């Protein structure tokens, strides 16, 4: 399982909050990948779209995804990075005219 979400706080602070006692979540979270972006909402939406077929529809959270069997978490993050960079490049090209 992987949680795909955004934070406007530091990743470490968000992790601290996520690991507070919660009856719906067992275990402890760790950060294995971060994707830096200049638009957290855009990138989060992109990641959710890319992996929508792997959403855990039974989770109380809308940000819990099964890791695709053919991928690692790093590969998932790299895919988001690549698609986000392609989008940014396209938009810059559109603005340039």
Secondary structure, DSSP 8 states (H G I E B T S, - for coil): -EE----SS-HHHHHHHHTS--TT--S----------S-HHHHHHHHHHHTGGGB-TTSSSTTEE---TT--HHHHHHHHHHHHHHHHHHHHHHHH-
